């Protein structure tokens, strides 16, 4: 099933991740293991994109503290995603690039 946008309920995404992880725990070398790992990577990308979009929303509102919070969360939880370098650059612009905790 295709998800329509980033501002949706993440319950189906969470359930998909749970199933991927469960499959990998039971069948780490299974025929669908690569697809499960790819699914987990895609879920991480979706979560990172969502956090970035929230940060940009707060940037438009002038709420620098909230921008930093969401960008730091993104970089802490999803550092390997394609949006991470962009998030890092935006964090630098807010004046706290080294504050990822």
N, C-alpha and C positions, 0 to 999 in steps of 0.2 A: 504494500500500500504506500502511496506517495504522500508525503507531508506537504502542506500548502505553503508554509512560511515559517519564519523563525519565531514568531510571537504566538505559537500554539501551545497547548498543554503538552508537557513532556512525558506524560504517563505512557504513551505507546513507545516512546524512545527508551524510557527506563525499562520497560518490559522486554523490549528487543535486546537491550544490553544484558539484562539478567539471563535471557535465554542463550545468548552468545557465550557468556561466561560459563554457564552451566554446561553447555555442549563441550567447550574446551576443557573443562575440568574432567569430564567423563571420557572424552575422545580427543586427547591432545594431538594425536597423529591421524585423526579421522579424515575421511575424504572431504568433509566440509570445513575442516579446521582453518584453512586459508581464508575461506569466505567469512567465517566467524571473526577472525582477526581483522579482516578488512571492514566488517560491520562495526566492530568496536572502534576502529580508527575513524570511521565516518561519524559515529556518534560523538566522539571527542571533537571532531571538526564542527559539528552542529552546535555543540555546547559552547565552544570557543567563539563561534560566530555570534551566538546569542549574547554572550557576555560583552563582546565588542560592540554590538548594536546598542546594548543598554548603556555602555560607557559613552557612546556617541550621543545618545539621547541626553544624558546628563551634561555632556559638554555643551550642547545647544542651550541647555538651561542655565549654564554658568556655574554648575555645581562641581567644582574641581575635586573636592574630597571624594564625592561619589564616583567621579571618573577614575580617580586613582584606585579606589577600592575595587571596581570591576575589572580594570586592566591588570591589577596585581593578582586578582583571583584567576583571571584568564592565564596569565603567565605562570602562575604557580601550578595550576591544575592541567593546563594544556600547552606546555611549552613547545611541543613538537608540531603543532598545527600550522597550516599555511598563514593564518592571520596573526600568529605570534609576533613576527618581525614588525608588522604594521602597528600592533598594540604597543610594542616596545618603543617605537618611534613616538607614538602619541603620548606615552607615559613620560618620555624625555621632555616633551613640550610642556607638560604640566609641572615640570621641575622636580620630579622625584624618581628618576629612572632607576636608581640603585635601591629603591625601597621594596623590591619584591621580596615578600616574606614567605 
